[in-house]
Amino acid sequence: MSEKLKIAVLGATGLVGSKMLQVMEEYGLTDIELLPAASAKSVGKPVRFAARDYRVVSVEDAIAAHPDYAIFSAGGATSLNYAPRFAETGCTVVDNSSAWRMDPNVPLVVPEINMDAVKPEHRLIANPNCSTIQMVMALAPIHKAYGIKRLVVSTYQSVSGSGIKALRQLEDEEKGAEGEKAYPYQIHRNLFPHGGDFQEDGYTTEETKLLNETRKILSDPTIAVTATVVRVPVSGGHSEAVNVETRKPFELNDIRSLLSKMPGVRLVDEPARNLYPMPLFAYDKNEVFVGRIRRDESIENGLNLWIVADNIRKGAATNAVQIVLQLIARRG
């Protein structure tokens, strides 16, 4: 009888890490030896997975256990420090931070789009930014059919994208309670055009990720992208208004057909019935929802899309687990 696969989850007690464990259960990835790992302050804490209780182990102990796969959701510094050490043991790492995404030797993967970028020799795979994942899920079939020349993106990102501290700030403000702040301003009944850190060019790191990661995933460095990231008082689920300029002419019915056939995408586009994607409907679902599909008459080959997804699921945990599932399937 073959030994069970060993899978380490780093950051297992965090917002995304705990969702990864839930998604693993939902996808049936349970007949494994789980190594939940986290920072020193969490070592020994109980974690429930697949009707069993586990204790959180240190990262060093997880490395020493020689897992087959390690899914990281513990921040960029942790990934830079520990991912190579896991890889040296023969473990394949799927990293959810931004640490390795733009490394030319590391594939940046959305399984429905570019799993073929992962070769047998790769021991480190990057999970894209949450906003990028949901956008390219809708754009990939359009780019393949018509070519994308330019994108103008405005995101409406929920506070869960900033972690548990930001969620608590919103909850405290809704109740009128004082608490720890994740943001420089009140987010309840407010929004601000600020996601990530501001750079010298005036753009934020979140906006730059949408540019660089989209080009890498779609394998086209010529796509022009400009973005504005906005944080909104929504607890979970990111929304995006995406203006697309294609290289070839298109028909709207063909766009809808392409999107309806794209695995992982759900078309919700019946405005006459007030049916369109919203975070409320995308909450705790793995699909990417696309609607408000209409031609932009102000330019040739212009198209408008409204894209919504649960940023903790497909934007992070689900995408990472799907990568691991595909890797396991390759083993036969």
Buried (B, 14 or more C-beta within 10 A) or exposed (E): EEEEBBBBBBBBBBBBBBBBBBBBBEBEBBEBBBBBBBBEEBBEEEBEBBEEEBEBBBBEEBBEBEBBBBBBBBBBEBBEEBBEBBBEBEBBBBBBBBBBBBEEEBBBBBBBBBBEBBEEEBBBBBBBBBBBBBBBBBBBBBBEBBBBBBBBBBBBBBBBBBBBBBBBBBBBBEEEEEEEBBBEEEBBEEBBEBBBEEEEEEBBBBBBBBBBBBBBBBEEEEBEBBBBBBBBBBBBBBBBBBBBBBBEEBEEEEBBBBBEEBEBBBBBBEEEEEEBBBBEBBBEBBBBBBBBBBBBEEEEBBBBBBBBBBBBBBBBBBBBBBBBBBBBEEEE
